[in-house]
Amino acid sequence: MSYKIKLRSLALSSALLLAGPAFAADWAKVPGLDVTLFLPGQSSWEWALTTDSMSGAADFRKGKDCAVCHIGEEKDMGPQIAAGTPRQFKTGEKPPIEPEPVAGKPGAIQATVKVAREGANLLVHLDFAEGTQPDMHQDPATATTVTVMFNNGKVPEANRGGCWAACHDDQAGMPSAQGATRTMYLPKTRAKLTRQGGGDTLAAPDQLDGLRAAGYQLEYWQAQLNPGQPAKAVTQIVFDKRAPAPRNIVTAEATQAAGHWSVTLTRPLATGAPFTDLGTDAPYYLAFAIHTGHSAHRAHYVSYERVLQLSGDAATLSNPK
Ligand code: HEC
């Protein structure tokens, strides 16, 4: 699946100028990848690496990636996790991993994701219907957020485990948090990781410097959405915490009709430090998260990671093999 995108010139009416750039990809011509996002409950990195908690842990440690076992199962995982009741598998019953189930919240969301190169930019486009979403009152300012987690390929844990590499057992709302408000962080930024996560003791300063120099970070590109209002774009970086990037590098456009969102995030290929200049040298990875119904933190739908390839003026997205 490799394709080019044609530029379609739009009339430069003042309304369009207000709405966004004067060129837009013709998304109808770009093939989409089906991505199912699901409510992950309290399934942390440490949980997933513990065989008693997640029986694929041993095979993961031997080299089989999360996505390879799980893509295709998310529409069943989400509802049974979200229910907050014991989970049923062929091999038997497992305890719930969602202590605060929300009545009426759908367990999974189906999205179609398209990527394209347009001039000097990478575009990521998501189409999805969020269904009927209870208001969770956790983020009063924003109804829906769409987040793309970009991995430049230099975070080995995320190459294999997607967002779970940044999701630890002692973060806000997770089982070992003990009231702490820690945000996402990457495993190697901690002096040591236990089943409870990495706590607040960071790796030695020279080790952190080395990790930074080696590009060990995730970029977090987010569109904050409210019906009838322009999308707001935010860039953050996940390293030893999730923090606003020194500058915003993405723009976001969104439309909503009949409960269906179409969201496009645009990022320049060349950005300069501390971001990754996108070239053709690496497979990159994208993973997706959607918060709905004014939800925040872990009350989100998440996907396993997908592989992004750039070559010539084409961009392709595919499932990991
Ligand atoms: C070898 C295949 C395999 C791999 C690799 C694997 N898993 Fe699993 N996973 C399973 C199986 C089997 C289950 C069913 C529950 C059980 O037996 O623990 C499961 C259950 C889960 C669940 C709960 C599903 C539900 O419906 O309740 C989550 C979430 C999960 N895995 C995440 C991960 C993550 C994250 C990784 C990578 C770090 C991963 N898995 C790697 C096989 C795998």
Residues whose N, C-alpha, C, O or C-beta is under 5 A from the ligand:
A	BS01	HEC	S43 A48 S53 M54 S55 G56 D59 F60 K64 D65 C66 C69 D76 M77 Q80 I81 R87 F89 G161 W164
